[in-house]
Amino acid sequence: MRSERSWPSRKEIEVLKILQRVGKPMIGMDIAKSSGGVIDRAAVYVYLGRLRVKGFVTVKRLEGADYPGRPQPIYRINGLGRKAIAAADFMRSAASTMPA
């Protein structure tokens, strides 16, 4: 049986763009803060969970003496996530040049 990935939503693309722009792994709360209010703090983890399942981000949990308390997931955009951003940007630019 073939596995099909679904396309990221507009908000999921925004999360991917933040991860790409920052250029380093981030926790969800930092992604929400970096969005300037576009991504709600409560919803960011929903979007990140969907992006992980769809294969657009990778997740790592940091544990150890340097990271006390409950380990927080750290999210990083991967190659498929970068391709999704490029495709979304292409589709948006192509749609804007089409006659009405």
Backbone hydrogen bonds, N-H to C=O, Kabsch-Sander energy under -0.5 kcal/mol:
donor,donor_aa,acceptor,acceptor_aa,energy
13,I,9,S,-2.4
14,E,10,R,-1.9
15,V,11,K,-2.0
16,L,12,E,-2.4
17,K,13,I,-2.6
18,I,14,E,-2.0
19,L,15,V,-2.3
20,Q,16,L,-2.5
21,R,17,K,-2.8
22,V,18,I,-2.6
23,G,19,L,-1.8
26,M,75,Y,-2.4
31,I,27,I,-1.6
32,A,28,G,-2.4
33,K,29,M,-2.2
34,S,30,D,-2.2
35,S,31,I,-0.8
35,S,32,A,-0.7
36,G,33,K,-1.1
37,G,32,A,-0.8
38,V,35,S,-0.9
40,D,38,V,-0.6
44,V,40,D,-1.8
46,V,43,A,-0.6
47,Y,43,A,-2.3
48,L,44,V,-2.6
49,G,45,Y,-2.1
50,R,46,V,-2.2
51,L,47,Y,-2.6
52,R,48,L,-2.2
53,V,49,G,-2.3
54,K,50,R,-2.5
55,G,51,L,-0.7
55,G,52,R,-0.7
56,F,51,L,-2.6
57,V,51,L,-0.9
58,T,76,R,-2.7
60,K,74,I,-2.0
62,L,60,K,-0.6
62,L,72,Q,-1.1
63,E,61,R,-0.5
67,Y,64,G,-1.3
74,I,60,K,-3.4
75,Y,26,M,-3.4
76,R,58,T,-2.2
78,N,56,F,-1.7
82,R,78,N,-2.1
83,K,79,G,-2.1
84,A,80,L,-2.0
85,I,81,G,-1.9
86,A,82,R,-2.3
87,A,83,K,-2.5
88,A,84,A,-2.6
89,D,85,I,-2.7
90,F,86,A,-2.2
91,M,87,A,-2.7
92,R,88,A,-2.4
93,S,89,D,-2.4
94,A,90,F,-2.7
95,A,91,M,-2.4
96,S,92,R,-1.7
97,T,93,S,-0.9
98,M,94,A,-0.5
98,M,95,A,-0.6
